[in-house]
Amino acid sequence: MQHFASRLFTRWPLLALGVFALVWLATGLMLFLIAGVLLALVVAFALHSLPGAASGRRAAQLVERVDERMLAAMRARLRSVSARLGGSTIALEAIGQLDNANQRLVGFVEVLERRFDPKELTFGRYRAAAEQVYLSVIDGLDALCTNLESVADVDVTQLKSDLRRLSREQGNGDSVHDEARGAAHSPKQQALQAQLDLHQQQLDAARGIMASNETALAELTASAAKLARVDTGRGLASSEAEAAVGDLVRLADQAGRYASPERG
């Protein structure tokens, strides 16, 4: 008994040190977890408070067929495809266009609400026209994202390198430009060139969608500016108001005829 007590007395500093270390580690781990949770909350709040996120929330509230989660998912898809395409400027510009579309719609509706009586039927018609144009932009961005995703994993640099190598081996030239002029004779060369052509076609299609969307957004802004100058004292359905949104209504009618089947 005395021997055991002597050993315990000799080793108690080590035991105490071990207990202290365990307590210190447990406390540190707890503080680390708390800090991580707080950081995640701060980041989430910051992202939720960004101008783009705010306008997206407002746009989702205005348009029944659009929700905030859908807009966030589209933004995430565009970021992903941009990374897969090696930092594609088209995908990044599309994110900016998405935020811009949200802001333009919100701005138009704010002008409408300030200048006109929401109870009037014409108010609803103008707002519906703006929403239809906005939805056409969203549909366009969805198609753009799909186009880019279809070729996101194509290694253009490797394809061009392979074409040049095959061309040199066959003595048909030393550049991809030579292949495009018809120097590719082998099935492999033709297959490689077809992949390059498809990649370029999808990029061109994406640029075309961006251009069409910009035209629609410009009209949304122009109509809002015209409506802001209308003399509403003579009635909501005045000729000035009709003229102010005439182009927008025609654009909305055209967009409605080609609306996405998913949206009805």
Residue, then its C-alpha position, 0 to 999 in steps of 0.5 A: m500500500q505504501h509502495f502504491a501511494s509512493r508511486l502515485f505521489t511520484r506520478w501525480p504531476l504527470l497525471a495532472l498535466g495529462v488531465f490539463a492537456l485533455v481539458w485544454l484540447a476539448t476547450g480549444l476544439m469547442l471554441f474552434l467549432i463555435a468560431g466556425v459556425l459564427l464565421a459561416l453565419v457571417v459569410a452567409f449573411a454577407l452573401h445574402s446582403l450583396p446587391g445582386a442577391a437583394s435584387g434577385r430576392r426582389a425579382a423572385q417576389l415580383v415574378e410568380r414563376v421565378d424563385e430565389r433558389m432557381l436564380a441562385a442555382m443558375r448563378a452556381r451553374l454559371r460559376s461552375v461552367s466558367a471554372r470548367l472552361g478555364g475562367s470563361t468570360i462569357a459565363l462570368e458576363a452571364i452572371g453579371q447579366l443575370d444580376n442586371a436583369n433582376q435590377r432592371l425588372v425591379g427598377f421598372v416596377e418601382v417606376l410603375e408603382r410610383r407613377f401609376d395606380p396599381k389598381e388599374l388594368t393597364f398597370g397590370r398589363y405594363r407590369a406583365a409585359a416587363e415580367q415577360v421580357y424578364l422571363s425571356v432573358i432568364d430563359g436565354l441565360d438557362a439556354l446559354c448555360t446548357n450550351l456552355e455545359s455541353v462543351a465545358d470539358v472539351d480541351v481545345t488546346q489539346l485538340k488543336s495540338d493533336l490536329r497540328r501533330l497529325s497534319r505535320e505527320q501527313g504533310n498537310g500543313d502545320s496549323v489548325h487553320d490548314e485543317a479548317r480549309g479542308a486539309a484534314h483527310s483522316p477520320k481522326q482529323q475530321a473527328l477532332q475538327a468536328q469537336l473544335d467546330l462544335h465548341q466554337q458554335q456553342l460559344d457563338a450561340a452563347r454570345g448571340i443569346m447575350a446580345s439578344n438579352e442586352t437588347a431586351l434589357a435596354e428596352l426595359t430600361a428605356s421604357a422605365a425612363k419614358l414612363a417616368r416622364v409621362d404626365t399621369g394626371r391625364g390618366l393611366a391609359s394616356s397615349e403617352a403611356e401607351a407610346a412609352v411601353g409600346d416597344l416593350v409590349r411588342l417585345a413581350d408579345q414576341a417573347g411570349r410566342y417563343a416562351s419555354p414549354e417548361r414555363g407554359 
